[in-house]
Amino acid sequence: MKFRSLIYLFTFTYCVSFSQDTTYTREVIKYLTSKKCFGRGYVNNGLDVAAKYIAGELKANKAEPFFTTGYFQWFDFNVNTFPAKVNIKINNKLLKPGTDYIISPESGTVKGKYTLLKKDSVTYVANNMALPISIKIKKKLTYSVATNSVAGCTIELLQTSAPTDIKNMDVTIESKVLTKFINKNICAFIPGKINNDTMMVFSSHYDHLGGMGKATYFPGANDNASGVSMLLNLVKYYQKNPPKYKTIFIFFAGEEAGLLGSHYFVESKVMDLTKIKFLVNLDLLGTGDDGIMVVNGYTFEKQFSLLESINKEKQLLKEIKRRGKASNSDHYWFSEAGVPCFFIYTMGGIKAYHDVFDVAKTLPLTDYVDVFKLITEFVEKL
């Protein structure tokens, strides 16, 4: 009877803990994908709102500021935005931004009515070429960020929203390049119980694509509110389970604009990179139906083998795949500087990516908890 009671107590405690972890994760993702953060971009103060929220969570969980000035490292770059009117009519039918179409991120200000000529099966061009204006029909809409603007515009139109024959377009786009827009990297640490000279680093970008017009924004639940929530969960975990080494948590801005925040961080030399034992960069952690991908898995064979052995022993993830070097996230500049590191992301499940459908409500977090267990076990045994 006593043994059964102990089993029950253990199971109950585990379930409560699991519930609390996922509840906090959902809270973080919900906030970062809300209209307050407006796609964590460059209009409506979205990026700054997200930065202050993350810093508040770090402070609440007693993570120490990394910089002498606090949690923030400021840097700037130019970025093209669409803060005001974005209206498109095709064949006199008003279309919905984000759902029916997106504007190419480098598009400039355009206002007028244009007759369109079919160039090929997926491309239409305006017959008045005083400005280069075109429509490209796409099977999926995928938005991005541009650091400059050009004359004219390109409209990417979803195939299912495109009429059989496009004859004319009425367009109003107000573009504005923000010069030297202030961004913030966010960095905190938890002291090591054995060694504060050697560092473990976790990183994740918190910026996303912002908005397009006054009402449409890109929530970025999987990319990368999921990664931010994982880092904040790691902060909570290491406060309760003090790490062996000084453990750093970096939340980068400017990732979607070309890994600009991580590049600035590495170049600024605020950290002795030779003291980093290992860096784990986390992005796109909201699925996992098909396991995870480990970038640099072929570069750091010994560490990858450790990941595999932990996964096999604990029976956590369906599969751990690997690839070589890639400049596809913020680990890249550290890797180029000689820092041993992985970039880990989940695979499978929902297909929403860089679009308005990457929302908190439909993010499954399929293997989120198992990825967390894998990472913490990996760091412990490294």
Secondary structure by P-SEA (a helix, b strand, c coil): caaaaaaaaaaaaaaaaaaaaaaaaaaaaaaaacccccccccccaaaaaaaaaaaaaaaaaccccccccccbbbbcbbbbbbccbbbbbccccccccccccccccccccccbbbbbbbccccbbbbcccccccbbbbbcbbbbbcccccccccccccccccccccccbbbbbbbbbbbcccbbbbbbbbbbbcccccbbbbbbbbcccccccccccccccccccaaaaaaaaaaaaaaaacccccbbbbbbbccccccaaaaaaaaaacccccccccbbbbbccccccccbbbbccccccaaaaaaaaaaaaaaccccccccccccccccaaaaaaacccccccccccccccccccccccccccccaaaaaaaaaaaaaaac
